[in-house]
Amino acid sequence: MARKDGRFPFHRFVLVAAGIFAVVAVVFVVAVWPSVSAQYRAAVTLSAVIENPASPLVEGFTDEPSVSDEIVAGVPTLVARPGGEGPHPAIVFMNGAVPPGREEPTVGKLARGLARAGYVVYIPDVSGLRTGEISTETVSETVDVARSVADEPGTRDGRVAFVGVSVGASLALLAAADEALAPRVSVVSVVAPYTDLENVTRLATTDVYPGEDGAFRYETPPYLRLLTARSLAAMLPEGEERASLLTLIPEIRHYYPPADEADEPLAALPAFKIVREGNLDPETKAVLELLTNDAPERFGELYEDISPRMREEINTLSPATGASRIEAPVEIATAPRDRYFPVAESEALEGDVSELRLTVTAAMNHAEPEPSDIPAFLELNGFVVRSLELADARRESGAVR
């Protein structure tokens, strides 16, 4: 969930600008050093997303990318290609659940920045992502797009890197765990993912998270309740009740950009439950009971009341379930106190993913970069450098170096 214009007050990014400018200057002198090459790519990318005095300079010495709307594996996709001949390392960027989708201005800036840095970038609008209705079809389309990108003649080594933010970060993790796709993924670099959809449902409805050291309060914006409700309602069998619920639950465009003090998005559901209670299908009734409950002590029993089919789908849509199938290195960055998902959601993957590095940094505000001092910027910069270096790694004789 990204800020629309990507701008920050000058006093908050002046240090970032100076850091990026210094990095670019160093690159001019020692661009042949492999480690500096990765920093160069990171500097170019960050300069596109965080506007600063170095940005015009970066645009001046990098090739203008070509940007187009294309259909990839049947999915509308924004594609940004670098200037110069390929093949290029490929990145599939999975956006958060926001109505503008690939048309989000900050996403376009990121695509151009990565293309200037030498990557071909694909940003697909997979089913349900722009409406906040995440399903197994959403994941399947993500896998199909990545497989199609890996098969492109211009994709180097036949591999693809995943980059994702928020819900898109979770989709990237889910797709990277696909058994057929997993060997072709070079890196999964994500910001603020959820990993356990049951825990997120509990958090969205009760403002309580079941941590390892005991449950704790963790208030989240209404937007999370809205996304959770639309996804659960969309899991119901097609019919009049499902359609009625999706009509009563507002479309996410009415709550975008997300605000902490927005109106309660599920306000119409209690009355609907009372009026229709005697005529509701048991599966629909169970979902309504779950969504209208705010008592943490009741969540467990109400969750067990929803159908086994729905619980299985929720499990399938939880990256923690199949994390052990991810073969690529995983880089995760998140804020110490993310607005939507506790750090524990990212920590849940530790021990299951063979190679995982978690960066907890104050330079992030959910999916928005907000570096306010040098230490925070260096943490964010390190995350970006490592991610791009892994995305750029070549495969030789069956190994990556």
C-alpha positions as CSV (number, residue, x, y, z in Angstrom):
1,M,0.0,0.0,0.0
2,A,2.1,2.8,-1.3
3,R,1.9,6.6,-1.0
4,K,0.5,8.1,-4.2
5,D,3.2,10.6,-5.0
6,G,6.2,9.0,-3.3
7,R,7.3,12.4,-1.9
8,F,8.6,13.1,1.6
9,P,9.3,16.4,3.4
10,F,12.7,17.8,2.4
11,H,14.1,17.6,6.0
12,R,13.3,13.9,6.1
13,F,15.1,12.8,3.0
14,V,18.0,15.2,2.7
15,L,20.3,12.7,4.3
16,V,19.0,10.0,2.0
17,A,19.6,12.2,-1.0
18,A,23.2,12.9,0.1
19,G,23.8,9.2,0.6
20,I,22.4,8.3,-2.8
21,F,24.4,11.1,-4.5
22,A,27.6,9.9,-2.8
23,V,27.0,6.3,-3.9
24,V,26.4,7.4,-7.5
25,A,29.7,9.4,-7.5
26,V,31.6,6.4,-6.2
27,V,30.1,4.2,-8.9
28,F,31.5,6.5,-11.6
29,V,34.9,5.9,-10.3
30,V,34.8,2.2,-9.5
31,A,31.9,0.8,-11.5
32,V,33.9,-2.3,-12.3
33,W,33.8,-3.6,-8.8
34,P,31.1,-6.3,-8.5
35,S,30.0,-5.2,-5.0
36,V,29.8,-1.6,-6.1
37,S,27.7,-2.6,-9.2
38,A,25.0,-3.9,-6.9
39,Q,25.1,-0.6,-4.9
40,Y,24.9,1.3,-8.2
41,R,21.7,-0.6,-9.1
42,A,20.3,0.1,-5.7
43,A,21.1,3.8,-5.9
44,V,19.4,4.1,-9.3
45,T,16.3,2.3,-8.0
46,L,16.0,4.3,-4.8
47,S,16.5,7.6,-6.6
48,A,13.4,6.8,-8.7
49,V,11.2,6.1,-5.7
50,I,12.6,8.6,-3.2
51,E,12.9,11.9,-5.1
52,N,16.1,13.8,-4.1
53,P,18.7,16.1,-5.6
54,A,20.5,13.1,-7.2
55,S,17.4,12.0,-9.2
56,P,17.9,14.2,-12.2
57,L,21.6,13.1,-12.3
58,V,20.6,9.5,-12.3
59,E,18.1,10.0,-15.1
60,G,20.8,11.8,-17.1
61,F,23.3,9.0,-17.1
62,T,20.9,6.0,-17.4
63,D,19.0,4.9,-20.5
64,E,15.3,5.8,-20.7
65,P,13.3,2.6,-20.3
66,S,10.5,1.6,-22.6
67,V,7.2,1.1,-20.7
68,S,4.1,-0.5,-22.2
69,D,0.9,-2.3,-21.2
70,E,0.9,-5.9,-22.3
71,I,-1.0,-9.2,-21.7
72,V,1.2,-11.8,-20.0
73,A,-0.3,-15.2,-19.5
74,G,-3.7,-13.7,-20.0
75,V,-3.1,-11.0,-17.3
76,P,-2.9,-7.2,-18.0
77,T,0.7,-6.3,-17.1
78,L,2.8,-3.2,-17.0
79,V,6.2,-4.0,-18.5
80,A,9.3,-1.7,-18.2
81,R,12.3,-2.7,-20.3
82,P,15.8,-1.3,-20.0
83,G,17.5,0.5,-22.8
84,G,20.2,-1.5,-24.6
85,E,20.3,-5.1,-25.7
86,G,19.4,-8.1,-23.4
87,P,19.0,-10.6,-22.1
88,H,18.2,-8.9,-18.8
89,P,17.5,-10.3,-15.3
90,A,13.7,-10.3,-14.9
91,I,11.6,-9.1,-11.9
92,V,7.9,-9.7,-11.3
93,F,6.6,-7.0,-9.0
94,M,3.5,-7.9,-7.0
95,N,1.7,-4.8,-5.8
96,G,-0.4,-4.5,-2.7
97,A,-4.2,-4.7,-2.7
98,V,-4.9,-1.2,-4.0
99,P,-7.5,-0.1,-6.6
100,P,-5.1,1.7,-9.0
101,G,-3.1,-1.6,-9.4
102,R,-0.3,-1.2,-12.0
103,E,-1.5,2.4,-12.6
104,E,-0.4,3.5,-9.0
105,P,2.1,6.3,-9.6
106,T,4.7,5.1,-7.1
107,V,4.6,1.6,-8.7
108,G,5.3,3.2,-12.1
109,K,8.3,5.0,-10.6
110,L,9.7,1.8,-9.1
111,A,9.3,0.0,-12.5
112,R,11.2,2.7,-14.3
113,G,13.9,2.9,-11.6
114,L,14.5,-0.9,-11.8
115,A,14.5,-0.8,-15.6
116,R,17.1,2.0,-15.5
117,A,19.1,-0.2,-13.2
118,G,19.1,-3.0,-15.9
119,Y,16.1,-5.2,-15.0
120,V,13.1,-5.9,-17.1
121,V,10.1,-5.5,-14.8
122,Y,6.6,-7.0,-15.0
123,I,3.7,-5.7,-12.8
124,P,0.6,-7.9,-13.3
125,D,-2.9,-7.0,-12.2
126,V,-3.8,-10.6,-11.2
127,S,-7.5,-11.4,-10.4
128,G,-8.8,-10.0,-7.2
129,L,-5.8,-7.8,-6.3
130,R,-7.3,-4.5,-7.3
131,T,-10.6,-5.4,-5.6
132,G,-9.2,-6.9,-2.4
133,E,-10.6,-10.4,-3.1
134,I,-7.6,-12.7,-2.7
135,S,-8.2,-16.3,-3.8
136,T,-6.4,-19.4,-5.0
137,E,-7.0,-18.0,-8.5
138,T,-5.0,-14.9,-7.6
139,V,-2.1,-17.2,-6.7
140,S,-2.4,-19.4,-9.8
141,E,-2.3,-16.3,-12.1
142,T,0.8,-15.0,-10.3
143,V,2.5,-18.4,-10.9
144,D,1.4,-18.3,-14.6
145,V,2.8,-14.8,-15.1
146,A,6.1,-15.7,-13.5
147,R,6.5,-18.9,-15.6
148,S,5.7,-17.0,-18.8
149,V,8.2,-14.3,-17.9
150,A,10.9,-17.0,-17.2
151,D,10.2,-18.4,-20.6
152,E,10.6,-15.1,-22.4
153,P,13.6,-15.1,-24.8
154,G,14.8,-11.8,-23.3
155,T,14.9,-13.2,-19.8
156,R,18.4,-14.1,-18.7
157,D,19.0,-17.7,-17.5
158,G,15.3,-18.5,-17.7
159,R,14.8,-17.3,-14.1
160,V,12.7,-14.7,-12.4
161,A,13.0,-12.6,-9.2
162,F,9.9,-11.8,-7.2
163,V,9.5,-8.4,-5.5
164,G,6.4,-7.6,-3.6
165,V,4.8,-5.3,-1.0
166,S,2.0,-6.0,1.6
167,V,-0.5,-8.5,0.1
168,G,1.6,-8.7,-3.0
169,A,4.5,-9.8,-0.9
170,S,2.5,-12.7,0.4
171,L,1.5,-13.6,-3.2
172,A,5.1,-13.6,-4.2
173,L,5.9,-16.0,-1.3
174,L,3.0,-18.2,-2.3
175,A,4.0,-18.3,-5.9
176,A,7.7,-19.0,-5.1
177,A,6.6,-22.1,-3.2
178,D,5.0,-23.6,-6.3
179,E,6.9,-26.8,-6.9
180,A,7.2,-26.4,-10.7
181,L,8.2,-22.7,-10.4
182,A,10.5,-22.8,-7.3
183,P,13.7,-23.9,-9.1
184,R,13.3,-20.9,-11.5
185,V,13.1,-18.2,-8.9
186,S,16.3,-16.3,-8.2
187,V,15.2,-14.4,-5.1
188,V,12.0,-13.4,-3.2
189,S,12.4,-9.8,-1.9
190,V,9.3,-8.6,-0.1
191,V,8.1,-5.9,2.2
192,A,5.7,-6.3,5.1
193,P,4.0,-9.6,4.1
194,Y,1.3,-11.5,6.0
195,T,2.1,-15.2,6.3
196,D,-0.8,-16.7,8.3
197,L,-4.3,-15.7,7.1
198,E,-6.0,-17.2,10.1
199,N,-4.0,-15.0,12.4
200,V,-4.6,-12.0,10.2
201,T,-8.3,-12.7,10.3
202,R,-8.2,-12.8,14.1
203,L,-6.2,-9.6,14.1
204,A,-8.5,-7.8,11.6
205,T,-11.7,-8.7,13.6
206,T,-10.5,-8.5,17.2
207,D,-7.4,-6.3,17.2
208,V,-5.5,-9.1,19.0
209,Y,-2.6,-11.2,17.7
210,P,-1.7,-14.6,19.1
211,G,2.0,-14.2,19.7
212,E,4.4,-16.9,21.0
213,D,4.6,-15.2,24.3
214,G,0.9,-14.8,24.6
215,A,-1.8,-12.8,22.8
216,F,-1.4,-9.0,22.6
217,R,-3.4,-6.1,21.3
218,Y,-2.4,-4.7,18.0
219,E,-4.8,-2.2,16.5
220,T,-4.9,-2.0,12.7
221,P,-6.6,0.4,10.2
222,P,-10.1,-0.4,9.0
223,Y,-8.7,-1.2,5.6
224,L,-7.4,-4.6,6.9
225,R,-10.9,-5.5,8.0
226,L,-12.3,-4.5,4.6
227,L,-9.7,-6.7,2.7
228,T,-10.3,-9.6,5.0
229,A,-14.0,-9.4,4.8
230,R,-14.1,-9.1,1.0
231,S,-11.7,-12.1,0.6
232,L,-13.8,-14.3,3.0
233,A,-17.0,-13.3,1.3
234,A,-15.6,-14.1,-2.1
235,M,-14.7,-17.6,-0.9
236,L,-18.4,-18.4,-0.4
237,P,-20.2,-20.4,-3.2
238,E,-21.6,-18.2,-6.0
239,G,-25.2,-17.2,-5.5
240,E,-27.5,-14.6,-4.0
241,E,-26.0,-14.6,-0.5
242,R,-22.5,-14.2,-1.7
243,A,-23.5,-11.3,-4.0
244,S,-25.5,-9.6,-1.2
245,L,-22.5,-9.8,1.2
246,L,-20.1,-8.3,-1.4
247,T,-22.6,-5.5,-2.0
248,L,-22.9,-4.7,1.7
249,I,-19.1,-4.7,2.2
250,P,-17.8,-1.5,0.6
251,E,-15.5,-1.7,-2.4
252,I,-11.9,-1.0,-1.4
253,R,-11.8,2.1,-3.7
254,H,-14.1,3.9,-1.2
255,Y,-11.4,3.4,1.5
256,Y,-8.4,4.3,-0.6
257,P,-6.0,5.8,0.3
258,P,-6.3,4.0,3.6
259,A,-6.9,6.1,6.7
260,D,-6.6,5.1,10.3
261,E,-9.7,7.0,11.3
262,A,-12.0,5.8,8.5
263,D,-15.6,4.8,9.0
264,E,-16.2,1.2,10.0
265,P,-16.4,-0.8,6.7
266,L,-18.4,-3.7,8.1
267,A,-21.1,-1.5,9.8
268,A,-23.9,-3.0,7.6
269,L,-23.2,-6.6,8.4
270,P,-24.8,-6.9,11.9
271,A,-28.2,-5.7,10.7
272,F,-28.0,-8.0,7.7
273,K,-27.2,-11.0,10.0
274,I,-30.2,-10.2,12.2
275,V,-32.7,-9.7,9.3
276,R,-31.6,-12.7,7.3
277,E,-30.5,-15.1,10.1
278,G,-33.4,-17.6,9.7
279,N,-32.9,-17.8,6.0
280,L,-29.1,-17.9,5.7
281,D,-27.1,-20.9,4.4
282,P,-25.0,-22.2,7.4
283,E,-21.8,-21.4,5.5
284,T,-22.8,-17.8,5.0
285,K,-24.0,-17.5,8.6
286,A,-20.7,-18.8,9.9
287,V,-18.7,-16.2,7.9
288,L,-21.0,-13.4,9.1
289,E,-20.6,-14.6,12.8
290,L,-16.8,-14.5,12.3
291,L,-16.7,-11.1,10.6
292,T,-19.0,-9.4,13.1
293,N,-17.3,-10.8,16.2
294,D,-14.8,-8.6,18.1
295,A,-14.3,-10.8,21.2
296,P,-10.9,-12.4,21.1
297,E,-12.0,-15.3,23.3
298,R,-14.7,-16.3,20.8
299,F,-12.6,-16.3,17.7
300,G,-11.4,-19.9,17.9
301,E,-14.8,-21.4,18.1
302,L,-16.2,-19.2,15.4
303,Y,-13.3,-20.0,13.1
304,E,-14.0,-23.7,13.6
305,D,-17.6,-23.1,12.6
306,I,-16.7,-22.0,9.1
307,S,-16.7,-24.8,6.5
308,P,-13.6,-27.1,6.2
309,R,-13.4,-26.0,2.6
310,M,-13.0,-22.4,3.5
311,R,-10.5,-23.2,6.3
312,E,-8.5,-25.2,3.7
313,E,-8.5,-22.3,1.3
314,I,-7.3,-19.9,4.1
315,N,-4.6,-22.4,4.8
316,T,-3.6,-22.5,1.2
317,L,-3.4,-18.7,1.0
318,S,-1.0,-18.6,4.0
319,P,2.6,-18.5,2.9
320,A,3.7,-20.1,6.1
321,T,2.0,-23.3,5.0
322,G,4.3,-24.0,2.1
323,A,7.3,-22.0,3.0
324,S,9.6,-25.0,3.1
325,R,9.1,-25.5,-0.6
326,I,10.7,-22.1,-1.4
327,E,14.2,-22.8,-2.9
328,A,15.3,-19.2,-3.5
329,P,16.8,-16.9,-0.9
330,V,14.2,-14.8,0.8
331,E,14.8,-11.1,1.8
332,I,12.1,-9.5,4.0
333,A,11.9,-5.9,5.2
334,T,9.3,-4.6,7.6
335,A,8.8,-1.8,10.1
336,P,9.3,-2.4,13.9
337,R,5.6,-1.6,14.3
338,D,4.0,-2.1,10.9
339,R,0.5,-0.6,10.5
340,Y,-1.0,-3.9,9.3
341,F,1.1,-7.0,10.1
342,P,3.2,-7.6,13.2
343,V,6.9,-8.5,12.8
344,A,5.8,-12.0,14.0
345,E,4.1,-12.6,10.7
346,S,7.5,-12.4,9.0
347,E,9.3,-14.2,11.8
348,A,6.9,-17.1,11.3
349,L,8.9,-18.1,8.2
350,E,12.2,-18.5,10.0
351,G,13.1,-22.1,10.3
352,D,11.0,-23.1,7.3
353,V,12.7,-21.1,4.5
354,S,16.3,-22.5,4.0
355,E,17.8,-19.0,3.4
356,L,15.9,-16.1,4.9
357,R,17.1,-12.7,6.1
358,L,14.7,-10.4,8.0
359,T,15.4,-6.6,8.1
360,V,13.4,-4.7,10.7
361,T,13.9,-1.1,9.9
362,A,12.3,2.3,10.8
363,A,12.9,3.3,7.2
364,M,9.7,1.5,6.3
365,N,6.1,2.6,7.0
366,H,4.4,-0.5,5.9
367,A,5.1,-0.6,2.1
368,E,6.3,3.1,2.0
369,P,10.0,3.9,2.3
370,E,10.5,6.7,4.9
371,P,14.2,6.8,5.8
372,S,14.6,9.7,8.3
373,D,18.2,9.2,9.4
374,I,21.4,7.6,8.2
375,P,21.1,4.3,10.2
376,A,17.6,3.7,8.9
377,F,18.7,4.5,5.3
378,L,21.6,2.1,5.6
379,E,19.3,-0.7,6.7
380,L,17.0,-0.1,3.8
381,N,19.8,0.3,1.4
382,G,21.4,-3.0,2.5
383,F,18.1,-4.8,1.9
384,V,17.8,-3.3,-1.6
385,V,21.4,-4.1,-2.5
386,R,21.2,-7.7,-1.4
387,S,17.9,-8.2,-3.2
388,L,19.1,-6.8,-6.5
389,E,22.4,-8.6,-6.3
390,L,20.6,-11.9,-5.9
391,A,18.2,-11.0,-8.7
392,D,21.2,-10.3,-10.9
393,A,23.1,-13.5,-10.0
394,R,24.0,-15.7,-12.9
395,R,23.5,-19.4,-13.2
396,E,26.4,-21.3,-14.5
397,S,26.7,-25.1,-14.7
398,G,23.5,-25.5,-12.7
399,A,24.7,-23.2,-9.9
400,V,24.2,-19.6,-9.0
401,R,27.2,-17.5,-8.3
